[in-house]
Amino acid sequence: MQLQDRVAIVTGGARGIGRAIAELFYKEGARVAVASRNTKNLQAFSMELNSGDHRIVPFRCDVTNKDEVEVMVGNVVEVWDRVDILVNNAGVSGVTPIEPGDAPGVQEEIDRRWQDILATNLTGAYYCTREVVGTCRRTAPGGS
C-alpha cells in the first residue's frame, strides 16, 4: 500500500495504459480520479472496478479544453481536498502524411488530425500540469 491515502489523477485513465495505471494506484491504496473524454469507457471502467469504497471516481474531461480541466481538478479537490499525483496519460496517435492530399477535403482532414494530436498530447498535458501544480502547492506540498 505504497500510495495509501494519496490522491491521483490519471488522464486517459478509462482504458489501455491509463486504466492499468489507475488500477495499480487503486490497489496500492490511492484515491484515483479517472479522467477521460469517452463517457462510455468511463462508465464501463467505473462499473467494473469501483468496489463501493469511493476511492475511484470517474470524471468526464476533455484535456484539450482548459475550462474542463479546471473543473475536473476543482472537483477532485472538492471530493478529496487535494491532489498528490498527476499522470498525463491522455493521448491520441495516428499517421498524418506530410504530403498534401489530392482529393477534395483530404488536406483539411489531415490538418484536423494533426491539430487533434497536438491539442491532446501536448496542450492537454500542459493544461493538466499547470492546473495540478498550482493545486499541489496549495493542497499537497511534495506532490508529483
N, C-alpha and C positions, 0 to 999 in steps of 0.2 A: 504494500500500500504506500508506494513512494510519493504519490500525489494526493494523499489524504487531505481533504478539505481545500484543495486548490481549485480555482475556477478557471476553466479553459474555454476558449472559443476556437472551434475548428471550422474554417470556411470550406465550402465544398465537402462538407462532412457527411452527407447522406448516402454516399456510395464510394466505391473504389478505395483509394489510399486514404482519403479523408475519413471514411467510415471506419477503416481499420484503426486509424489513429484515435478516433473518438471512442471506439470500443476498448482499446488498450488503456486510454486515460481513465475511462469509467471503471475498468477492472482494477486499476491502481488507486482508486479512491477519489478521483477528481469529480467535481461537478462540471458537466460538459454542456456547453451551448453549441448545438449543431446548426450551422448556418448553410442554407442552400437557396438558390432561386427556383429550384424544382420542387414544388409543393408535393407532388405525387411521391417523389423519392423520400422527402421528409416524413410524410405520413407513414409510409411503409417502414422506414427506419425506426421511427418512434414506437410504432406498434410492436415491432419485433424485439426491441432491446429494453424499452423502459419497464422496469420492474415495479413501478409504483412508488419508488422512493424519491422521485423528483430530482434525481441527480443528473438526468439527461433531459434537456429541454430543446425542442426544435424551434428554430427561428427562420422564417422566410426572409431572405435578404439577398438582393442583387448587389454584389460588391462593386459593380460599376456605377452605382448610384450613391453618392456621398450622403444624401439625406437618409437613405435606407440603412446605411452603415451606422450613422449616428444614432438612429432609432434603435437598431439592433443592440449596439453596445450599451446604450442607455437602458434598454430592457434587461439586459444581462445584469447590469449593476442594480437595477431595481429588484430583481429576483434574488441575487446572491451578494449584493453590497460591494462587489469588487470584481476585478479581472486580474488573474495572475499570469496567464499563458495565452498567447495567440499563435495559432498555426494557420498561416496563409496558404491554404491548400487549394482554394478555388482556382480553376484554370480551364482553359479550352485549348485544344490543339487542332492542327489541320495543316493542309498544304495550301499555300497561297502562291500561285505562279507569279513570277516576276514579269513574264511576257504579257503584253496586252491581249485581252480576249478578242476574238474576231466577231463572234455573234453579238447581236444587239443585247445589251444588258449584262453581258458576261463580265466586263471590266467593273461595272458598278457592284456586282455581286462579289467579285474578288476583293474589291476595296472594302466593302462592308465586312467581309470575313476578317480581313486584316485588322480593321478597326475594333472588331469584337475581341480578337485575340489580345491586342494591346490594352483595351479597356479592362478586360477581365484579369489578365495575367500581370499587368504592370500597374495600371491605375487602381484596380481593385485592391491589390496588396498595399499600395501607398495609402489609400483611404483608410483601410482597416488598421494599418500600423499607426498612422497619425492619430486616429481616434483612440486606440488602445493605449498607446504610450502616455498620452495625457491622462487617461483614466487610471492606468497603473500607478503613475506618480502620485495621484490623489488617493487611491484606494488600496494599493498593494505594493508598497516600495519593495523592490527586489524581484518584481515580476520579470517574465522573459518573453 
